[in-house]
């Protein structure tokens, strides 16, 4: 198996472990003997949706930032005279990636408090 496939499997297993550990916390109501109210059931779905949304946004943003930074360092190593232009473009790209993550955070906040 290639390194990428192994990393993908490890990421999937880590995600599965995180979700399986979070399920008991979301399943319990106020009192174990009484059924949970309708509002609390909806809150569990919002929590899972919010966690997945911000988690995927952070994962994608982190991977994108890492790849962009690595490529920028490689290109500076190949052409040191273009360092200032490369750094400027890197910072601009990182700002756009971070903005997308902040938009995901705003959507999650809307899901939690408005919907």
C-alpha angles and dihedrals in degrees: 000000000000123000092250093055091048091051090048091052092049091049091050092049091048090050091048091050092049093050093046091051092050096051098078091052091054095043099060118091127200092280122020091219096054127066116250118257121252092252092055092050091054090047091059091055091048090051094052093045092048093048093049093046097051092038093054092044092051092045093050093044093048093050091047093049092048094050092045093049092048092050091047091053090049092050092048088052090053096042111023091171090066094053097117094050092046092048091050093051091045092053092047091051093047090051091054091049091049090049090056090052091050090051088053089051090052091050090051091050089051091050092051101044107024108033 
